[in-house]
């Protein structure tokens, strides 16, 4: 159960920093080594864009924090409340490894994450027991992650067709299985059914305000994007379904995405669709597979 499914694509100089017990990754080698996702996958395009990563990650975490057992696992067993930047870097490391690293390296990283999650368990404030590797909770986290990043990319970077969205969920199945989320969505319809099933279990936690305040103050995006971080947070809130925004008490005017904000975030997302960031996992992985450094940045037809 990740403490913050927000990826840092620049706070550590572009290359995500490994956490304790996780290996450093050479995304450039060995030459030709395939990743868990193919270069023409939807994921390779989504996770290259720091706007989609930051916005979509916040959306996903807001949904995760609404589930009491996930929330306790996140807040009580994580360094995020006290060392948010380090936690963002670590989570970014795991996500980029899952998408772009050589497959054998990615599998080792995922196994290490699973072992760490095996140790996370406890009791919620209202007396419910939880385990981070509870299949129901793993499925919910995978569902929120798929929804957050994909919808952020589609809304603010490049619109995705329904076929592409369904394909994104299908492509993620092997990785979701490695993370032990065997019931993760396989389509948009699956995702909507999981939202409907989980909605009665969600509640508005007071720590959501703490989380958003931390995100506003933590440099979780590349330096050129930091002046726009507050409007990107509002863009993340705007991605929530209406029922979730109301339930989490995020429908007030301070969280409303103004028309100008939305236009700016979309312009930024479009810019990073065309702007390769040297020495980052998407660029290095493309080079490893004999593709141009700008392979993911040349435009793409659905």
C-alpha positions in Angstrom: 0.0 0.0 0.0 1.8 3.1 -1.2 1.9 6.0 1.2 1.6 8.5 -1.7 1.1 7.5 -5.2 2.6 10.7 -6.4 5.7 10.5 -8.5 8.6 12.8 -8.3 9.9 13.5 -11.8 12.4 16.2 -11.0 12.8 17.0 -7.3 15.9 14.7 -7.2 17.4 16.0 -10.5 15.2 13.9 -12.8 16.1 10.4 -11.8 14.0 9.0 -8.9 15.9 8.1 -5.8 15.7 4.5 -4.4 14.5 3.9 -0.9 16.1 1.7 1.7 16.7 -1.8 0.4 15.9 -0.9 -3.2 18.6 -1.2 -5.9 19.8 1.6 -8.1 18.6 1.2 -11.6 20.4 1.6 -14.9 17.5 2.4 -17.2 20.0 2.6 -20.2 21.2 -1.0 -20.0 21.5 -3.8 -20.8 20.8 -2.9 -24.4 17.6 -4.4 -25.7 16.3 -5.6 -22.3 12.5 -5.4 -22.4 10.4 -3.7 -19.7 7.2 -5.1 -18.2 5.3 -2.7 -20.5 6.1 -2.3 -24.1 7.3 1.0 -25.6 4.0 1.4 -27.5 1.9 0.9 -24.3 -0.3 3.6 -22.9 1.7 3.5 -19.7 4.9 4.5 -21.4 3.2 7.7 -22.6 1.3 8.5 -19.4 4.3 8.1 -17.0 6.7 10.3 -19.0 4.6 13.4 -18.3 5.3 15.1 -14.9 2.0 17.0 -15.1 0.0 13.7 -15.3 2.2 12.2 -12.5 1.7 15.0 -10.0 -2.0 15.7 -10.7 -3.0 12.0 -11.1 -1.0 11.0 -8.0 -2.9 13.5 -5.8 -6.2 12.3 -7.2 -5.3 8.7 -6.4 -4.2 9.5 -2.9 -7.3 11.5 -2.1 -9.4 8.4 -3.0 -7.1 6.1 -1.0 -7.2 8.4 2.1 -11.0 8.1 2.0 -10.8 4.4 2.8 -10.2 4.1 6.6 -8.0 1.0 6.5 -5.9 2.4 3.6 -5.7 5.7 5.4 -4.3 4.2 8.6 -1.8 2.2 6.7 -0.6 5.3 4.8 -0.5 7.7 7.7 0.6 5.5 10.5 3.4 3.5 8.7 4.9 6.1 6.4 7.5 8.8 6.6 5.2 10.9 4.3 3.8 13.2 7.1 7.3 14.1 8.3 9.5 13.5 5.2 7.2 14.0 2.2 9.9 14.7 -0.4 11.8 11.6 0.5 8.6 9.6 0.3 7.6 11.1 -3.1 11.1 10.2 -4.4 10.8 6.6 -3.2 7.3 6.2 -4.7 8.4 7.7 -8.0 11.3 5.3 -8.0 9.0 2.3 -7.7 6.6 3.5 -10.3 9.2 4.3 -12.9 10.9 1.0 -12.2 7.6 -0.8 -12.8 7.1 0.9 -16.1 10.5 1.5 -17.6 13.2 -0.7 -16.0 14.3 -4.0 -17.4 11.7 -6.6 -16.5 13.9 -8.6 -14.2 14.9 -5.4 -12.3 11.3 -4.3 -12.1 10.2 -7.6 -10.7 12.9 -7.4 -8.0 11.7 -3.9 -7.0 8.1 -5.0 -6.8 9.0 -8.1 -4.7 10.8 -5.8 -2.3 7.8 -3.5 -2.0 5.6 -6.5 -1.3 7.9 -7.6 1.5 7.8 -4.2 3.0 4.0 -4.2 2.8 3.9 -7.6 4.6 5.1 -5.8 7.7 2.3 -3.1 7.6 -0.7 -3.9 9.8 -2.6 -2.3 12.6 -5.9 -1.1 13.9 -7.9 1.9 12.6 -9.1 4.5 15.1 -12.5 3.0 15.1 -11.2 -0.5 15.9 -10.9 -2.2 12.5 -7.9 -4.3 11.8 -6.0 -3.9 8.5 -3.1 -5.4 6.6 -1.4 -3.6 3.7 -1.5 -6.8 1.7 -5.2 -7.3 2.2 -6.4 -8.2 -1.4 -9.4 -5.8 -1.1 -7.1 -2.9 -0.2 -4.5 -3.8 -2.8 -7.3 -3.9 -5.5 -8.6 -0.5 -4.3 -5.1 1.1 -4.4 -4.5 -0.3 -7.9 -7.9 1.0 -9.0 -7.3 4.5 -7.7 -3.8 4.6 -9.3 -5.0 3.5 -12.7 -7.9 6.0 -12.6 -5.8 8.9 -11.3 -2.9 8.8 -13.6 -4.8 7.9 -16.7 -7.6 10.5 -16.2 -5.0 13.2 -15.4 -3.1 12.4 -18.6 -6.3 12.4 -20.7 -7.7 15.6 -19.1 -4.5 17.7 -19.1 -1.9 16.2 -21.4 -3.4 14.3 -24.4 -7.0 13.0 -24.6 -7.3 9.3 -24.5 -10.1 7.4 -26.4 -12.2 4.9 -24.5 -10.4 2.1 -26.3 -7.0 3.5 -25.1 -8.3 3.7 -21.5 -9.5 0.1 -21.7 -6.2 -1.0 -23.2 -4.3 0.8 -20.4 -6.1 -1.3 -17.8 -5.5 -4.5 -19.8 -1.8 -3.7 -20.2 -1.5 -3.1 -16.4 -2.8 -6.6 -15.5 0.6 -8.4 -15.3 2.1 -5.6 -13.1 -1.0 -5.5 -10.9 -0.7 -9.2 -10.5 3.0 -8.8 -9.4 1.7 -6.3 -6.8 -0.8 -9.0 -5.7 -3.8 -6.9 -6.8 -5.5 -9.8 -8.6 -8.9 -8.1 -8.7 -7.6 -4.8 -10.2 -9.8 -3.3 -13.0 -9.4 -4.7 -16.5 -11.5 -2.0 -18.1 -13.2 1.3 -17.5 -16.4 -0.6 -16.7 -14.5 -2.6 -14.1 -13.1 0.6 -12.6 -16.6 2.1 -12.3 -17.9 -1.0 -10.7 -15.1 -0.9 -8.1 -15.9 2.8 -7.4 -19.5 1.9 -6.8 -18.6 -1.0 -4.5 -16.2 1.1 -2.4 -18.1 4.3 -2.3 -20.2 3.3 0.8 -16.9 2.5 2.7 -15.4 5.9 2.1 -15.5 8.8 4.6 -14.1 12.3 4.9 -10.9 12.1 7.0 -9.6 15.3 8.6 -6.1 14.4 7.4 -7.0 15.2 3.8 -6.5 18.9 4.6 -3.0 18.0 6.1 -2.2 16.0 3.0 -3.1 18.8 0.6 -1.2 21.3 2.7 1.9 19.1 2.6 1.6 18.8 -1.2 1.3 22.5 -1.6 4.5 23.1 0.3 6.6 20.1 -0.9 8.6 20.6 -4.2 7.1 17.5 -5.9 7.5 18.7 -9.5 10.4 19.9 -11.7 11.5 23.4 -10.9 9.7 25.0 -13.9 6.4 23.7 -12.7 6.6 24.8 -9.1 4.9 28.2 -9.6 1.9 26.3 -10.9 1.8 23.6 -8.1 -1.3 25.1 -6.4 -3.4 25.1 -9.5 -2.2 21.6 -10.3 -3.5 20.5 -6.9 -6.9 22.0 -7.8 -6.7 20.2 -11.1 -6.3 17.0 -9.2 -9.4 17.7 -7.0 -11.4 18.5 -10.1 -10.7 15.0 -11.5 -12.5 13.3 -8.6 -16.0 12.1 -9.5 -18.7 14.5 -8.2 -19.8 12.0 -5.5 -16.2 11.6 -4.2 -15.5 15.3 -4.1 -18.7 15.9 -2.1 -18.0 12.9 0.2 -14.4 14.0 0.9 -15.7 17.6 1.5 -13.6 19.0 -1.3 -16.4 20.8 -3.2 -15.8 24.2 -1.6 -14.7 27.2 -3.7 -11.1 27.0 -2.6 -10.7 23.7 -4.4 -12.6 24.7 -7.6 -10.6 24.6 -10.8 -11.1 28.0 -12.4 -11.2 28.2 -16.2 -7.9 29.9 -16.4 -6.3 27.3 -14.1 -7.5 24.5 -16.3 -6.2 26.2 -19.4 -2.7 26.7 -17.8 -2.5 23.1 -16.6 -3.5 21.8 -20.0 -0.9 24.0 -21.7 1.8 22.7 -19.3 0.7 19.1 -19.9 0.9 19.6 -23.7 4.3 21.2 -23.3 5.8 18.2 -21.5 4.3 15.9 -24.2 6.8 17.4 -26.5 9.7 18.0 -24.2 12.1 15.1 -23.4 13.8 15.5 -20.0 17.4 14.1 -20.4 18.5 11.3 -18.2 15.1 10.4 -16.9 13.7 6.9 -17.0 11.4 7.4 -20.1 14.3 8.8 -22.2 16.9 6.3 -20.9 14.6 3.3 -21.4 13.9 4.4 -25.0 17.6 4.5 -25.7 18.1 1.1 -24.1 15.6 -0.4 -26.6 17.3 1.3 -29.6 14.7 4.0 -29.9 15.3 7.7 -30.3 15.5 9.8 -27.1 12.4 11.7 -28.3 10.5 8.5 -29.1 7.7 9.3 -26.6 7.6 13.0 -27.5 6.8 13.0 -31.2 3.1 12.8 -31.0 0.9 9.7 -31.0 -2.2 8.5 -32.7 -4.8 6.7 -30.8 
